[in-house]
Amino acid sequence: MVEKIDKVSVVAGRLIRVKNTKKAKFSNANNVYYAVQVENCNGKGERCLLFTEREIASAEKRALNNVEDLTKKGFFTDLLD
């Protein structure tokens, strides 16, 4: 069962720190992952993805270097967040 580190609710698009609950002894695996619940691109179904801190940092750097490719939220969507 997932063990959240922070006491926040799971909503689409929110990064949630979770413990690696079945980390093997002497493993190089991370102790913490970032889970994010996302909707599939076709709008049918959801899935949960896990990222490391390094993968999040890499994605942020990629976004900063490619601002022309970033999506924008609509005014009302932003208001409801």
C-alpha positions as a printed Julia matrix, in Angstrom:
81×3 Matrix{Float64}:
   0.0    0.0     0.0
   1.22   3.48   -0.8
   2.76   5.48    2.02
   2.41   9.19    1.32
   5.0   11.44    2.93
   2.92  14.62    2.8
  -0.67  14.83    3.98
  -2.26  15.99    0.71
  -5.14  14.63   -1.31
  -4.56  12.79   -4.57
  -5.82  14.89   -7.47
  -4.89  14.85  -11.14
  -1.62  16.61  -11.82
  -0.41  17.0    -8.22
   3.04  15.65   -7.4
   2.89  13.56   -4.23
   5.96  12.27   -2.45
   5.66   8.56   -1.64
   8.01   6.15    0.1
   9.56   3.24   -1.75
   7.98   0.68    0.54
   9.59  -2.46   -0.92
  13.14  -1.23   -1.47
  15.54  -4.16   -1.48
  18.37  -4.09    1.04
  21.62  -2.68   -0.34
  19.73  -1.42   -3.4
  20.57   1.81   -5.22
  16.86   2.49   -5.66
  15.51   5.76   -4.31
  13.82   6.0    -0.93
  11.29   8.5    -2.27
   9.39   8.8    -5.54
   7.02  11.42   -6.87
   3.65  10.03   -7.91
   1.34  11.92  -10.24
  -2.15  10.89  -11.31
  -2.76  11.77  -14.98
  -5.57  11.38  -17.47
  -4.71   9.57  -20.7
  -4.26  11.84  -23.72
  -7.42  10.44  -25.34
  -9.43  11.37  -22.22
 -10.28   7.73  -21.52
  -8.95   6.5   -18.21
  -6.26   7.54  -15.77
  -2.95   6.16  -14.61
  -0.4    6.85  -11.93
   3.22   7.61  -12.86
   6.3    7.52  -10.62
   9.29   9.83  -11.05
  12.58  10.37   -9.23
  13.74  13.81   -8.09
  16.31  13.76  -10.92
  13.62  13.03  -13.52
  11.47  15.91  -12.23
  14.47  18.27  -12.34
  15.28  17.12  -15.88
  11.69  17.73  -17.01
  11.71  21.21  -15.43
  14.96  22.06  -17.23
  13.54  20.78  -20.52
  10.45  22.98  -20.01
  12.6   26.05  -19.3
  14.61  25.41  -22.46
  11.52  24.84  -24.64
   8.94  27.36  -23.44
   7.45  27.49  -26.95
   6.2   23.91  -26.47
   4.49  24.38  -23.09
   0.73  24.05  -22.83
  -1.37  26.8   -21.28
  -4.39  26.42  -19.03
  -7.54  28.31  -19.89
  -8.75  31.18  -17.71
 -11.64  29.21  -16.13
  -9.54  26.08  -15.64
  -6.94  28.17  -13.83
  -9.65  29.77  -11.71
 -10.98  26.37  -10.6
  -7.53  25.0    -9.62
